[in-house]
Amino acid sequence: MSKSVFYHAGCPVCVSAEQDLVNLIGSEKVTIVNIGEDKSRIPEAEQYGVKSVPALVTPNGNVLHINFGASIEDVKV
């Protein structure tokens, strides 16, 4: 993975974190994935180890869970 991936569910906490993250690291360095809108990406997030959103997966595979918004299980429903 050459870019970070930011997973979120579209809630206000997630959208705020997305805006801050893009401002901090730049939109060219992160792929934004709204798993609230694209549930087909949930297995991908789980494979990386994402347990809750918002979460940032770094290019070397570290998962940074940011300010709990929703569990992955809640987003699946």
Backbone as a chain_set.jsonl record, in Angstrom:
{"seq": "MSKSVFYHAGCPVCVSAEQDLVNLIGSEKVTIVNIGEDKSRIPEAEQYGVKSVPALVTPNGNVLHINFGASIEDVKV", "coords": {"N": [[0.86, -1.169, 0.0], [0.684, 2.129, -0.941], [-0.376, 4.525, -0.15], [-1.992, 6.028, 2.691], [-5.063, 4.798, 4.124], [-8.173, 6.027, 4.911], [-10.798, 5.105, 6.774], [-14.233, 5.581, 7.253], [-17.602, 6.249, 8.513], [-19.327, 8.202, 7.759], [-20.534, 9.727, 9.732], [-20.919, 12.699, 11.835], [-18.623, 12.911, 13.556], [-16.788, 11.372, 12.141], [-16.605, 12.72, 9.659], [-15.58, 15.169, 10.451], [-13.078, 14.325, 11.441], [-12.028, 13.367, 9.039], [-11.749, 15.752, 7.528], [-9.86, 17.135, 9.098], [-7.716, 15.356, 8.942], [-7.106, 15.295, 6.171], [-6.325, 17.949, 5.887], [-4.026, 17.879, 7.465], [-2.269, 15.866, 6.363], [-2.603, 15.891, 3.63], [-4.532, 15.479, 0.674], [-3.531, 13.953, -1.408], [-2.103, 11.956, -0.25], [-3.719, 10.184, 1.012], [-6.363, 7.837, 0.851], [-9.797, 8.105, 0.9], [-12.378, 6.324, 2.391], [-15.692, 5.767, 2.65], [-17.329, 3.687, 4.487], [-19.888, 3.561, 5.285], [-21.398, 4.259, 3.124], [-20.349, 2.586, 1.159], [-20.531, -0.432, 1.681], [-19.316, -2.701, 0.753], [-16.649, -2.474, 1.124], [-16.105, -3.041, 3.736], [-15.122, -5.686, 4.52], [-12.475, -5.442, 3.616], [-11.497, -3.374, 5.257], [-11.701, -4.677, 7.726], [-9.864, -6.728, 7.297], [-7.483, -5.345, 7.413], [-7.486, -4.813, 10.083], [-9.167, -2.952, 11.233], [-11.292, -1.915, 13.748], [-13.091, -0.071, 14.605], [-14.595, 2.964, 13.456], [-13.925, 6.431, 13.013], [-10.917, 5.429, 11.308], [-7.472, 5.197, 10.523], [-5.423, 3.614, 8.234], [-2.105, 3.056, 7.92], [0.532, 3.273, 5.4], [2.363, 1.221, 6.053], [0.797, -0.6, 7.33], [-0.133, -0.161, 9.94], [-2.843, 0.397, 12.159], [-4.662, 3.135, 13.041], [-6.87, 4.026, 15.304], [-9.223, 6.501, 15.509], [-10.722, 8.724, 17.656], [-13.443, 7.365, 18.696], [-16.226, 6.573, 16.742], [-18.062, 4.73, 15.588], [-18.541, 1.211, 15.889], [-17.185, -1.369, 13.788], [-18.973, -3.471, 13.559], [-21.414, -2.2, 14.053], [-21.654, -0.646, 11.769], [-22.049, -2.511, 9.807], [-24.709, -3.219, 9.94]], "CA": [[0.0, 0.0, 0.0], [1.531, 3.313, -1.058], [-1.05, 5.639, 0.51], [-2.823, 5.686, 3.839], [-6.488, 4.667, 3.834], [-8.986, 6.516, 6.024], [-12.137, 4.516, 6.75], [-15.21, 6.217, 8.133], [-18.985, 5.856, 8.257], [-20.119, 9.357, 7.351], [-21.11, 10.455, 10.859], [-20.244, 13.98, 12.05], [-17.283, 12.69, 14.121], [-15.942, 10.868, 11.056], [-16.401, 13.765, 8.656], [-14.663, 16.132, 11.061], [-11.753, 13.705, 11.443], [-11.578, 13.34, 7.639], [-11.308, 17.099, 7.152], [-8.608, 17.415, 9.815], [-6.676, 14.478, 8.409], [-6.725, 15.788, 4.84], [-5.572, 19.189, 6.11], [-2.726, 17.564, 8.06], [-1.332, 15.083, 5.542], [-2.818, 16.153, 2.21], [-5.438, 14.541, 0.003], [-2.776, 13.079, -2.316], [-1.447, 10.906, 0.528], [-4.709, 9.356, 1.701], [-7.586, 7.432, 0.164], [-10.928, 8.195, 1.815], [-13.37, 5.287, 2.135], [-16.875, 5.863, 3.5], [-17.931, 2.358, 4.495], [-21.322, 3.732, 5.485], [-21.97, 4.301, 1.779], [-19.827, 1.472, 0.364], [-20.361, -1.528, 2.63], [-18.49, -3.751, 0.157], [-15.262, -2.244, 1.561], [-15.969, -3.424, 5.144], [-14.166, -6.794, 4.693], [-11.124, -4.891, 3.406], [-11.132, -2.672, 6.492], [-11.51, -5.694, 8.761], [-8.627, -7.439, 6.989], [-6.393, -4.503, 7.913], [-7.555, -4.759, 11.539], [-10.023, -1.853, 11.676], [-12.331, -2.365, 14.676], [-14.062, 1.014, 14.717], [-14.324, 4.096, 12.574], [-12.916, 6.588, 11.983], [-9.622, 4.783, 11.486], [-6.496, 5.41, 9.46], [-4.463, 2.537, 8.035], [-0.902, 3.65, 7.343], [1.107, 2.453, 4.334], [3.044, 0.028, 6.552], [-0.192, -1.502, 7.909], [-0.593, 0.195, 11.283], [-4.205, 0.919, 12.23], [-4.809, 4.192, 14.035], [-8.278, 4.284, 15.572], [-9.322, 7.917, 15.84], [-11.952, 9.218, 18.261], [-14.494, 6.385, 18.432], [-17.482, 7.026, 16.161], [-18.922, 3.551, 15.496], [-17.82, -0.05, 15.705], [-17.37, -1.981, 12.465], [-20.186, -4.277, 13.641], [-22.563, -1.29, 13.92], [-21.724, -0.161, 10.39], [-22.516, -3.619, 8.983], [-26.176, -3.319, 10.033]], "C": [[0.907, 1.233, 0.0], [0.937, 4.549, -0.383], [-1.727, 5.13, 1.773], [-4.266, 5.555, 3.36], [-7.244, 5.089, 5.078], [-10.39, 5.966, 5.843], [-13.026, 5.284, 7.706], [-16.614, 5.838, 7.699], [-19.893, 7.028, 7.912], [-20.753, 10.141, 8.482], [-20.362, 11.775, 11.067], [-18.833, 13.848, 12.63], [-16.318, 12.277, 13.014], [-15.619, 11.95, 10.034], [-15.44, 14.826, 9.186], [-13.234, 15.594, 11.071], [-11.178, 13.653, 10.026], [-11.021, 14.695, 7.223], [-9.978, 17.45, 7.817], [-7.45, 16.609, 9.235], [-6.182, 14.953, 7.047], [-5.922, 17.081, 4.972], [-4.172, 18.916, 6.645], [-1.764, 16.881, 7.094], [-1.507, 15.28, 4.039], [-3.631, 15.069, 1.525], [-4.716, 13.578, -0.935], [-2.118, 11.912, -1.581], [-2.424, 9.967, 1.222], [-5.902, 9.066, 0.784], [-8.699, 7.441, 1.202], [-11.956, 7.141, 1.413], [-14.503, 5.439, 3.142], [-17.57, 4.505, 3.457], [-19.408, 2.403, 4.866], [-22.051, 3.735, 4.147], [-21.55, 3.105, 0.931], [-19.495, 0.31, 1.289], [-19.519, -2.665, 2.067], [-17.024, -3.621, 0.575], [-15.039, -2.633, 3.031], [-15.014, -4.604, 5.318], [-12.708, -6.36, 4.515], [-10.632, -4.207, 4.674], [-10.858, -3.673, 7.612], [-10.209, -6.463, 8.551], [-7.411, -6.658, 7.491], [-6.381, -4.417, 9.436], [-8.376, -3.615, 12.082], [-11.158, -2.429, 12.525], [-13.433, -1.332, 14.853], [-13.648, 2.116, 13.759], [-14.633, 5.377, 13.318], [-11.603, 5.905, 12.342], [-8.75, 5.045, 10.265], [-5.567, 4.205, 9.418], [-3.279, 3.14, 7.302], [-0.332, 2.738, 6.263], [1.844, 1.199, 4.821], [2.123, -0.891, 7.342], [-0.631, -1.216, 9.327], [-2.005, 0.769, 11.206], [-4.276, 1.915, 13.373], [-6.298, 4.477, 14.194], [-8.39, 5.693, 16.15], [-10.69, 8.216, 16.439], [-13.159, 8.354, 17.906], [-15.789, 7.025, 17.914], [-18.489, 5.902, 16.106], [-18.065, 2.312, 15.336], [-18.09, -0.556, 14.283], [-18.667, -2.787, 12.462], [-21.445, -3.4, 13.485], [-22.739, -0.815, 12.483], [-22.265, -1.246, 9.456], [-24.035, -3.68, 8.902], [-26.855, -2.427, 9.032]], "O": [[1.792, 1.358, 0.846], [1.653, 5.503, -0.08], [-2.001, 3.936, 1.903], [-4.648, 6.119, 2.335], [-6.994, 4.578, 6.17], [-11.087, 6.309, 4.889], [-12.627, 5.601, 8.827], [-16.808, 5.196, 6.667], [-21.105, 6.856, 7.787], [-21.444, 11.128, 8.23], [-19.272, 11.948, 10.522], [-17.938, 14.596, 12.237], [-15.187, 12.757, 12.948], [-14.475, 12.073, 9.597], [-14.588, 15.322, 8.45], [-12.291, 16.317, 10.749], [-9.981, 13.868, 9.833], [-9.944, 14.774, 6.633], [-9.081, 17.997, 7.176], [-6.345, 17.123, 9.062], [-4.977, 15.005, 6.803], [-4.947, 17.284, 4.248], [-3.232, 19.64, 6.318], [-0.595, 17.254, 7.004], [-0.645, 14.874, 3.26], [-3.433, 13.88, 1.774], [-5.232, 12.499, -1.227], [-1.627, 10.98, -2.217], [-2.009, 9.057, 1.94], [-6.375, 9.934, 0.05], [-8.556, 6.847, 2.271], [-12.36, 7.066, 0.253], [-14.302, 5.261, 4.343], [-18.306, 4.204, 2.517], [-20.103, 1.392, 4.77], [-23.186, 3.269, 4.05], [-22.312, 2.658, 0.074], [-18.336, 0.089, 1.638], [-19.052, -3.514, 2.826], [-16.245, -4.558, 0.4], [-13.912, -2.564, 3.52], [-14.152, -4.542, 6.195], [-11.818, -6.867, 5.198], [-9.503, -4.424, 5.115], [-9.89, -3.525, 8.358], [-9.528, -6.809, 9.517], [-6.429, -7.249, 7.939], [-5.383, -3.998, 10.024], [-8.303, -3.322, 13.275], [-11.891, -3.313, 12.082], [-14.564, -1.667, 15.205], [-12.502, 2.185, 13.315], [-15.519, 5.399, 14.172], [-11.226, 5.813, 13.51], [-9.23, 5.104, 9.133], [-4.991, 3.819, 10.436], [-3.424, 3.671, 6.201], [-0.673, 1.556, 6.211], [1.941, 0.218, 4.083], [2.585, -1.851, 7.958], [-1.437, -1.967, 9.876], [-2.322, 1.535, 10.296], [-3.989, 1.585, 14.524], [-6.914, 5.094, 13.325], [-7.742, 6.03, 17.141], [-11.711, 7.984, 15.792], [-13.824, 8.608, 16.901], [-16.368, 7.899, 18.56], [-19.636, 6.07, 16.518], [-16.997, 2.354, 14.725], [-19.097, -0.209, 13.667], [-19.387, -2.787, 11.464], [-22.419, -3.816, 12.858], [-23.866, -0.607, 12.035], [-22.871, -0.937, 8.431], [-24.587, -4.143, 7.904], [-28.084, -2.388, 8.973]]}, "num_chains": 1, "name": "protein.A"}
